[in-house]
């Protein structure tokens, strides 16, 4: 399954709303958020997703009312100091 990294603006969300959103994103399913990082002061959420396709991720984001400022497919990741295919 492919991995994607998305960046989202969250300036209007409270910490509680952000927590609820992240909990929903991490629910098991066809598309799932593996990891989330939030900057409360900067109003940004960075998520690492697994998804079968970009189209599936786009639909998932739409269902959750999310519009990515940036979205990248991840092709390589580091493992023990080496880059390996995802």
C-alpha positions as CSV (number, residue, x, y, z in Angstrom):
1,X,0.0,0.0,0.0
2,X,1.3,3.5,-0.9
3,X,2.2,6.1,1.7
4,X,1.4,9.8,1.5
5,X,2.4,12.8,3.6
6,X,-0.2,15.6,3.9
7,X,0.0,19.0,5.4
8,X,-3.2,20.7,6.6
9,X,-4.1,24.1,8.1
10,X,-5.8,23.7,11.5
11,X,-5.7,27.3,12.9
12,X,-9.4,27.3,13.6
13,X,-9.5,24.0,15.6
14,X,-9.2,23.8,19.3
15,X,-6.9,21.1,20.8
16,X,-10.0,19.0,21.6
17,X,-11.3,19.3,18.0
18,X,-7.9,18.4,16.7
19,X,-7.8,15.3,19.0
20,X,-11.2,14.2,17.8
21,X,-10.1,14.7,14.1
22,X,-6.9,12.7,14.6
23,X,-8.8,9.9,16.4
24,X,-11.2,9.6,13.4
25,X,-8.3,9.7,10.9
26,X,-6.6,6.8,12.7
27,X,-9.6,4.5,12.6
28,X,-8.9,1.3,10.7
29,X,-10.1,1.3,7.1
30,X,-9.0,1.3,3.5
31,X,-7.2,4.6,4.1
32,X,-5.6,5.2,7.5
33,X,-3.5,7.8,9.2
34,X,-0.4,6.1,10.6
35,X,1.0,9.1,12.4
36,X,0.0,12.7,13.0
37,X,2.0,15.7,14.1
38,X,0.4,19.0,15.1
39,X,1.7,22.5,15.7
40,X,-0.8,24.2,17.9
41,X,0.8,27.7,17.7
42,X,1.5,27.4,13.9
43,X,-1.9,25.9,13.2
44,X,-0.7,22.9,11.1
45,X,-1.4,19.2,11.1
46,X,1.0,16.8,9.3
47,X,-0.3,13.3,8.6
48,X,1.3,10.1,7.3
49,X,-1.3,8.0,5.5
50,X,-1.4,4.6,3.9
51,X,-3.8,4.3,1.0
52,X,-4.3,2.0,-2.0
53,X,-4.4,5.0,-4.3
54,X,-4.3,8.8,-4.5
55,X,-8.0,8.7,-5.5
56,X,-8.9,6.7,-2.3
57,X,-7.0,9.3,-0.2
58,X,-8.7,12.2,-2.0
59,X,-12.1,10.7,-1.2
60,X,-11.0,10.0,2.4
61,X,-9.9,13.7,2.8
62,X,-13.2,14.9,1.3
63,X,-15.2,12.7,3.7
64,X,-13.4,14.3,6.6
65,X,-13.6,17.9,5.2
66,X,-9.8,18.1,4.8
67,X,-8.1,20.1,2.1
68,X,-4.3,19.5,1.9
69,X,-2.0,22.5,1.6
70,X,0.6,20.0,0.4
71,X,0.4,16.3,-0.4
72,X,3.2,14.0,-1.5
73,X,3.4,10.3,-2.3
74,X,6.3,8.7,-0.4
75,X,8.4,6.4,-2.6
76,X,11.4,5.9,-0.3
77,X,11.9,5.8,3.5
78,X,15.0,5.3,5.7
79,X,15.6,1.9,7.4
80,X,18.8,1.6,9.5
81,X,20.5,4.4,7.5
82,X,19.5,3.1,4.1
83,X,16.8,4.3,1.8
84,X,14.3,1.5,0.9
85,X,11.3,1.4,-1.3
86,X,7.9,1.8,0.4
